[in-house]
Structure formats: C-alpha cells, structure tokens
Amino acid sequence: MFERINQYRSLWVLVFFDLPTETRLERKIASEFRKGLQKDGFDMFQFSIYLRFCASYENAQVHIKRVKSILPDKGKVCIMQITDRQYGMMELFFGQEKIKKKNIIQQLELF
C-alpha cells in the first residue's frame, strides 16, 4: 500500500560537527568531510551544521550510513533526525529580524 509523504513520516537529518583545523592536513580532512556531505545532498545550514530532507525513515537511514562511512578520525560529529513537522516549527533570525526558511524543493524518488 502506498503511503503519502507527510510531515510526521518525512525526516530531516542534521549533521553537527566540530573538527580540528589547526594544521593544513586537518583543514583538508574537514573540507573533504564537508564536500562528502554536499555530495550526498546535504545543504549547509550553518558552517558546521548540514541538513538533508528524507522522505522516509528508511531513506534517512541510508544517508546516515553514508555519513558514518566518511567520519573523520578526529573531532566531534553528531547526527540528529527530526520530523518535517518539527523542522517547520523552527524560527530563524538574522540579528533581530525573522527570516523565511528556504523552500526546499522535494525530490521525487523512483525505485
């Protein structure tokens, strides 16, 4: 049976990280990690926070597994999942002004 995508079943995967960048090698590793996230469809929310929309829990697990496969040896990385409904309740501010969230275009997935 086909289940419609809804705000409670679809998820956002957030990746928070704090990686060392004191040496040239550490900066290169941090940069490669960020590029790996972008290659997997993550968008930068803040410099050390990337996020990605996933249509289902199963889809989110695929992308979480990919993030885990590119984890650097040093530093801290946190992966969090929230529902689309929870993401929609987020309030964003730039200084004192409230800003509108980017309207993420939903990608159709074919199996």
MARKEMI-287816 format. One record per residue: x, z, y of N, C-alpha, C, O, CB in turn. Coordinates in nm, 2 decimals. Each point is the difference from the previous one (the first is absolute). Glycine has a CB too. Layout:
# MARKEMI-287816
PT     n_x     n_z     n_y    ca_x    ca_z    ca_y     c_x     c_z     c_y     o_x     o_z     o_y    cb_x    cb_z    cb_y
PT       X       Z       Y       X       Z       Y       X       Z       Y       X       Z       Y       X       Z       Y
...
END
This chain:
# MARKEMI-287816
PT     n_x     n_z     n_y    ca_x    ca_z    ca_y     c_x     c_z     c_y     o_x     o_z     o_y    cb_x    cb_z    cb_y
PT    0.08    0.00   -0.12   -0.08    0.00    0.12    0.09    0.00    0.12    0.10    0.07    0.01   -0.29    0.05   -0.13
PT    0.15   -0.20    0.22    0.08   -0.01    0.12   -0.03    0.11    0.10   -0.12    0.02    0.03    0.13   -0.27   -0.06
PT    0.09    0.32    0.08   -0.03    0.11    0.10    0.05   -0.05    0.13    0.11   -0.05    0.02   -0.08    0.23   -0.19
PT   -0.12   -0.17    0.27    0.04   -0.04    0.14    0.10    0.10    0.05    0.01    0.11   -0.03   -0.24   -0.20    0.07
PT    0.32    0.03    0.04    0.10    0.08    0.07   -0.07    0.08    0.10   -0.08   -0.05    0.09    0.26   -0.12   -0.12
PT   -0.16    0.30    0.03   -0.06    0.09    0.10    0.10    0.10    0.06    0.12    0.00   -0.05   -0.34   -0.02   -0.07
PT    0.18    0.09    0.22    0.09    0.09    0.07    0.05    0.11   -0.08    0.11    0.06    0.04   -0.22   -0.12    0.17
PT    0.05    0.10   -0.32    0.04    0.11   -0.08    0.08   -0.04   -0.12    0.08    0.08   -0.05   -0.28    0.04    0.12
PT    0.19   -0.25   -0.11    0.08   -0.04   -0.12    0.13   -0.07    0.05    0.10    0.01   -0.07   -0.31   -0.04   -0.06
PT    0.21   -0.04    0.24    0.12   -0.06    0.05    0.09    0.10    0.07   -0.04    0.10    0.05   -0.08   -0.31   -0.02
PT    0.25    0.19   -0.04    0.10    0.10    0.04    0.10   -0.06    0.10    0.02   -0.12    0.00   -0.05    0.24   -0.22
PT    0.09   -0.03    0.29    0.12   -0.03    0.08    0.12    0.07   -0.06   -0.02    0.12   -0.03   -0.12   -0.16    0.24
PT    0.25   -0.02   -0.24    0.12    0.06   -0.05    0.09    0.01    0.12    0.04   -0.09    0.06   -0.07    0.00   -0.30
PT    0.07    0.22    0.27    0.10    0.03    0.11    0.13    0.04   -0.06    0.00    0.08   -0.09   -0.19   -0.02    0.24
PT    0.30   -0.11   -0.10    0.13    0.03   -0.04    0.07    0.06    0.12    0.03   -0.07    0.10   -0.02   -0.11   -0.28
PT    0.03    0.31    0.17    0.07    0.07    0.10    0.14    0.02   -0.05    0.03    0.03   -0.11   -0.23    0.09    0.20
PT    0.30   -0.14    0.00    0.14    0.01   -0.05    0.09    0.05    0.11   -0.02   -0.03    0.12   -0.02   -0.15   -0.29
PT    0.14    0.25    0.13    0.11    0.05    0.09    0.13   -0.03   -0.07    0.04    0.08   -0.09   -0.19    0.10    0.20
PT    0.22   -0.28   -0.08    0.12   -0.04   -0.07    0.12    0.02    0.09   -0.01   -0.02    0.12   -0.12   -0.15   -0.26
PT    0.24    0.20    0.08    0.13    0.02    0.08    0.04   -0.14    0.05   -0.01   -0.10   -0.06    0.08    0.30   -0.08
PT   -0.02   -0.19    0.27    0.05   -0.13    0.06    0.13    0.03    0.08    0.02   -0.07    0.10   -0.26   -0.01   -0.08
PT    0.32    0.17   -0.07    0.12    0.03    0.07    0.11   -0.10   -0.02    0.08   -0.03    0.09   -0.14    0.27   -0.11
PT    0.07   -0.30   -0.10    0.10   -0.10   -0.02   -0.06   -0.14   -0.01   -0.12   -0.02   -0.01    0.26    0.19   -0.11
PT   -0.05   -0.27    0.13   -0.05   -0.14   -0.01   -0.07   -0.02   -0.13   -0.10   -0.07    0.00    0.29   -0.01    0.15
PT   -0.14    0.13   -0.26   -0.06   -0.02   -0.13   -0.14    0.07   -0.01   -0.09   -0.06   -0.05    0.32    0.05   -0.05
PT   -0.24    0.13    0.16   -0.13    0.07    0.00   -0.10   -0.08    0.08   -0.12   -0.01   -0.04    0.24    0.23    0.02
PT   -0.08   -0.28    0.13   -0.09   -0.08    0.09   -0.04   -0.12   -0.08   -0.12   -0.04    0.01    0.23    0.12    0.20
PT   -0.02   -0.14   -0.28   -0.04   -0.12   -0.08   -0.10    0.03   -0.11   -0.09   -0.07   -0.02    0.32   -0.02    0.06
PT   -0.21    0.21   -0.11   -0.09    0.04   -0.11   -0.14    0.03    0.06   -0.10   -0.04   -0.05    0.30    0.14   -0.08
PT   -0.20   -0.03    0.25   -0.13    0.02    0.06   -0.07   -0.12    0.04   -0.12   -0.02   -0.01    0.21    0.23    0.10
PT   -0.02   -0.31   -0.03   -0.05   -0.13    0.04   -0.06   -0.07   -0.12   -0.10   -0.06    0.00    0.26    0.05    0.19
PT   -0.08    0.01   -0.30   -0.05   -0.07   -0.12   -0.13    0.06   -0.06   -0.08   -0.07   -0.05    0.32    0.01    0.00
PT   -0.25    0.19    0.06   -0.12    0.07   -0.04   -0.12   -0.04    0.08   -0.11   -0.03   -0.05    0.25    0.23   -0.02
PT   -0.12   -0.21    0.21   -0.11   -0.04    0.09   -0.04   -0.15   -0.04   -0.11   -0.03    0.00    0.19    0.19    0.18
PT    0.02   -0.24   -0.20   -0.02   -0.14   -0.03   -0.08   -0.02   -0.13   -0.08   -0.08   -0.02    0.29    0.02    0.15
PT   -0.17    0.15   -0.23   -0.07    0.00   -0.13   -0.15    0.04    0.02   -0.09   -0.06   -0.06    0.30    0.12   -0.05
PT   -0.24    0.03    0.20   -0.14    0.04    0.02   -0.07   -0.12    0.07   -0.11   -0.03   -0.04    0.18    0.28    0.07
PT   -0.01   -0.31    0.07   -0.06   -0.11    0.06   -0.03   -0.12   -0.09   -0.10   -0.06    0.00    0.21    0.13    0.21
PT   -0.01   -0.09   -0.30   -0.02   -0.11   -0.10   -0.12    0.03   -0.09   -0.06   -0.10   -0.05    0.31    0.06    0.05
PT   -0.28    0.16   -0.03   -0.11    0.04   -0.08   -0.13    0.01    0.08   -0.10    0.04   -0.06    0.26    0.08   -0.09
PT   -0.16   -0.16    0.27   -0.12    0.00    0.08   -0.03    0.12    0.08   -0.11    0.01    0.06    0.02   -0.16   -0.23
PT    0.18    0.24    0.19   -0.02    0.12    0.08    0.03   -0.04    0.15    0.08   -0.08    0.03   -0.01    0.23   -0.22
PT   -0.15   -0.09    0.28    0.02   -0.02    0.14    0.05    0.13    0.06   -0.03    0.11   -0.04   -0.16   -0.28    0.05
PT    0.28    0.15    0.10    0.05    0.12    0.06   -0.11    0.06    0.09   -0.05   -0.06    0.09    0.28   -0.04   -0.09
PT   -0.25    0.23   -0.02   -0.09    0.08    0.08    0.08    0.07    0.11   -0.04    0.00    0.11   -0.12    0.03   -0.31
PT    0.26    0.03    0.16    0.11    0.06    0.09    0.13   -0.04   -0.07    0.00   -0.05   -0.11   -0.15    0.25    0.20
PT    0.26   -0.17   -0.02    0.13   -0.04   -0.06    0.02    0.04   -0.14    0.06   -0.08   -0.08    0.03    0.09    0.31
PT   -0.12    0.11   -0.27    0.02    0.05   -0.13   -0.13    0.02   -0.08    0.00    0.08   -0.09    0.21    0.03    0.17
PT   -0.31   -0.17   -0.04   -0.13    0.00   -0.07   -0.05   -0.14   -0.02   -0.03   -0.07    0.10   -0.03    0.30    0.00
PT    0.04   -0.27   -0.22   -0.06   -0.13   -0.03   -0.13    0.02   -0.08   -0.01    0.10   -0.07    0.24   -0.21    0.06
PT   -0.32    0.02    0.03   -0.13    0.01   -0.07   -0.04   -0.14   -0.06    0.04   -0.10    0.05   -0.10    0.29    0.10
PT   -0.03   -0.18   -0.25   -0.05   -0.12   -0.06   -0.14    0.03   -0.05   -0.03    0.10   -0.06    0.26   -0.18   -0.01
PT   -0.32   -0.02    0.09   -0.14    0.01   -0.05    0.00   -0.04   -0.15    0.06   -0.10   -0.03   -0.16    0.06    0.26
PT    0.03    0.11   -0.31   -0.02   -0.04   -0.14   -0.15    0.01   -0.03   -0.07    0.09    0.03    0.30   -0.01   -0.10
PT   -0.28   -0.19    0.00   -0.14   -0.01   -0.03   -0.05    0.10   -0.10   -0.12    0.03   -0.01    0.14   -0.27    0.07
PT    0.07    0.30   -0.14   -0.04    0.09   -0.11    0.11    0.10   -0.03    0.11   -0.02    0.04   -0.27   -0.16   -0.14
PT    0.12    0.28    0.02    0.10    0.09   -0.04    0.11   -0.06   -0.09    0.12    0.02    0.01   -0.29    0.16    0.00
PT    0.12   -0.27   -0.10    0.10   -0.07   -0.09    0.10   -0.09    0.08    0.12    0.00   -0.03   -0.30    0.00   -0.14
PT    0.13   -0.07    0.28    0.08   -0.08    0.08    0.10    0.09    0.08    0.12   -0.04    0.01   -0.30   -0.13    0.01
PT    0.14    0.29    0.02    0.09    0.09    0.07    0.11    0.05   -0.09    0.11    0.01    0.04   -0.30    0.06    0.10
PT    0.16   -0.05   -0.27    0.10    0.05   -0.09    0.11   -0.11   -0.03    0.11    0.03   -0.02   -0.29    0.11   -0.09
PT    0.14   -0.27    0.12    0.10   -0.11   -0.02    0.10    0.01    0.12    0.12   -0.01   -0.02   -0.29   -0.13   -0.10
PT    0.12    0.16    0.24    0.09    0.00    0.12    0.08    0.13    0.01    0.11    0.00    0.04   -0.27   -0.15    0.08
PT    0.10    0.26   -0.17    0.08    0.13    0.00    0.11   -0.02   -0.10    0.11    0.05    0.02   -0.32    0.08    0.04
PT    0.19   -0.19   -0.18    0.10   -0.02   -0.10    0.11   -0.09    0.06    0.12    0.03   -0.02   -0.29   -0.01   -0.16
PT    0.14   -0.12    0.26    0.10   -0.08    0.07    0.08    0.08    0.10    0.12   -0.02    0.00   -0.27   -0.18   -0.03
PT    0.09    0.28    0.10    0.07    0.09    0.10    0.10    0.09   -0.08    0.12    0.01    0.04   -0.31   -0.02    0.12
PT    0.14    0.07   -0.27    0.09    0.08   -0.08    0.12   -0.07   -0.05    0.11    0.06   -0.02   -0.31    0.08   -0.04
PT    0.18   -0.27    0.03    0.11   -0.08   -0.06    0.11   -0.03    0.10    0.11   -0.03   -0.03   -0.27   -0.07   -0.13
PT    0.13    0.12    0.29    0.10   -0.03    0.11    0.05    0.12    0.07    0.06   -0.01    0.11   -0.16   -0.22   -0.08
PT    0.07    0.35   -0.08    0.04    0.12    0.07    0.15    0.01    0.01    0.07   -0.02   -0.10   -0.28    0.14    0.01
PT    0.26   -0.08    0.21    0.14    0.02    0.02    0.04    0.13   -0.07   -0.08    0.09   -0.03    0.08   -0.22    0.25
PT    0.13    0.14   -0.25    0.06    0.12   -0.06   -0.01    0.13    0.09   -0.02    0.11   -0.05    0.17   -0.26   -0.08
PT   -0.14    0.13    0.26    0.01    0.11    0.09   -0.12   -0.01    0.10   -0.06   -0.11    0.02    0.31    0.12   -0.04
PT   -0.29    0.11    0.07   -0.11    0.00    0.10   -0.13    0.05   -0.06    0.00    0.03   -0.12    0.11   -0.22    0.24
PT   -0.21    0.19   -0.04   -0.13    0.05   -0.04   -0.10   -0.11    0.01    0.00   -0.07    0.11    0.06    0.31   -0.04
PT   -0.15   -0.26   -0.17   -0.10   -0.09    0.01   -0.13    0.06   -0.06    0.00    0.07   -0.10    0.16   -0.26    0.07
PT   -0.27    0.17    0.10   -0.13    0.06   -0.04   -0.10   -0.12    0.00    0.00   -0.08    0.09    0.05    0.31    0.01
PT   -0.12   -0.23   -0.21   -0.11   -0.11   -0.02   -0.13    0.08    0.00   -0.02    0.09   -0.08    0.18   -0.25   -0.05
PT   -0.25    0.11    0.21   -0.13    0.07    0.01   -0.11   -0.11    0.00    0.02   -0.11    0.05    0.07    0.30    0.08
PT   -0.20   -0.15   -0.20   -0.12   -0.09    0.00   -0.12    0.06    0.07   -0.02    0.12   -0.02    0.10   -0.22   -0.20
PT   -0.15    0.02    0.30   -0.12    0.05    0.07   -0.11   -0.11   -0.02    0.04   -0.12   -0.01    0.09    0.27    0.18
PT   -0.25   -0.11   -0.17   -0.11   -0.10   -0.01   -0.01   -0.07    0.13    0.05    0.04    0.11   -0.17    0.10   -0.28
PT    0.06   -0.26    0.16   -0.03   -0.08    0.12   -0.08    0.08    0.10    0.01   -0.02    0.12    0.01   -0.20   -0.25
PT   -0.11    0.30    0.08   -0.09    0.08    0.08    0.08    0.10    0.08   -0.02    0.02    0.12   -0.17   -0.05   -0.28
PT    0.29    0.10    0.10    0.08    0.09    0.07    0.09   -0.07    0.10    0.02    0.05    0.11   -0.02    0.09   -0.31
PT    0.05   -0.26    0.17    0.08   -0.07    0.09   -0.08   -0.04    0.12    0.05    0.00    0.12    0.09   -0.09   -0.30
PT   -0.27    0.06    0.16   -0.09   -0.04    0.11   -0.02    0.11    0.10   -0.04   -0.02    0.11   -0.06   -0.14   -0.26
PT    0.11    0.29    0.11   -0.02    0.11    0.08    0.12    0.04    0.09   -0.01    0.09    0.08   -0.15   -0.01   -0.25
PT    0.27   -0.15    0.15    0.12    0.03    0.07   -0.01   -0.04    0.15   -0.06   -0.10    0.03    0.19    0.06   -0.24
PT   -0.08    0.13    0.29    0.00   -0.03    0.15    0.14   -0.03    0.04    0.09    0.08   -0.03   -0.30    0.06    0.07
PT    0.24   -0.25    0.03    0.13   -0.03    0.04    0.01    0.01    0.15   -0.09   -0.04    0.07    0.12   -0.11   -0.26
PT    0.08    0.20    0.24    0.02    0.01    0.15    0.14   -0.05    0.04    0.09    0.02   -0.08   -0.25    0.18    0.08
PT    0.17   -0.26    0.11    0.12   -0.04    0.06    0.01    0.07    0.13   -0.07   -0.04    0.10    0.08   -0.19   -0.21
PT    0.07    0.34    0.12   -0.01    0.09    0.12   -0.13    0.07    0.00   -0.04    0.06   -0.10    0.19   -0.22    0.23
PT   -0.23    0.15   -0.02   -0.13    0.06    0.01   -0.11   -0.10   -0.04   -0.12    0.04   -0.02    0.21    0.11    0.20
PT   -0.06   -0.28   -0.19   -0.10   -0.10   -0.03   -0.02   -0.02   -0.15    0.09   -0.01   -0.07   -0.03   -0.10    0.29
PT   -0.19    0.10   -0.25   -0.04   -0.03   -0.14    0.02   -0.15   -0.02   -0.04   -0.08    0.08   -0.12    0.28   -0.09
PT    0.22   -0.24   -0.10    0.02   -0.14   -0.03   -0.08   -0.04   -0.12   -0.03    0.09   -0.09    0.26   -0.08    0.19
PT   -0.27   -0.13   -0.11   -0.07   -0.05   -0.11    0.09   -0.04   -0.11    0.11   -0.05    0.02   -0.29   -0.04    0.13
PT    0.14    0.12   -0.28    0.08   -0.04   -0.11    0.00   -0.15   -0.02   -0.10   -0.06    0.03    0.05    0.29   -0.14
PT    0.16   -0.28    0.05    0.00   -0.14   -0.03   -0.10   -0.03   -0.11   -0.01    0.08   -0.10    0.25   -0.09    0.16
PT   -0.31   -0.09   -0.04   -0.10   -0.04   -0.10    0.07   -0.07   -0.11    0.04   -0.12    0.01   -0.22    0.10    0.16
PT    0.21    0.08   -0.29    0.07   -0.05   -0.11   -0.09   -0.10   -0.07   -0.12    0.03   -0.04    0.26    0.18    0.01
PT   -0.10   -0.33    0.01   -0.07   -0.10   -0.07    0.00    0.03   -0.15    0.11    0.01   -0.05   -0.07   -0.19    0.23
PT   -0.15    0.18   -0.24   -0.01    0.03   -0.15    0.04   -0.12   -0.07   -0.05   -0.11    0.02   -0.12    0.28    0.01
PT    0.26   -0.16   -0.13    0.05   -0.11   -0.08   -0.08    0.00   -0.13   -0.02    0.10   -0.07    0.25   -0.09    0.17
PT   -0.28   -0.13   -0.13   -0.07   -0.02   -0.13    0.10    0.00   -0.11    0.10   -0.07    0.00   -0.29   -0.06    0.11
PT    0.16    0.21   -0.22    0.09    0.00   -0.11   -0.07   -0.07   -0.12   -0.11    0.02   -0.04    0.22    0.19    0.12
PT   -0.03   -0.31   -0.14   -0.06   -0.07   -0.11    0.09    0.04   -0.12    0.12    0.01    0.01   -0.20   -0.21    0.13
PT    0.01    0.21   -0.25    0.07    0.04   -0.13    0.00   -0.11   -0.10    0.06    0.02   -0.10   -0.13    0.22    0.14
END
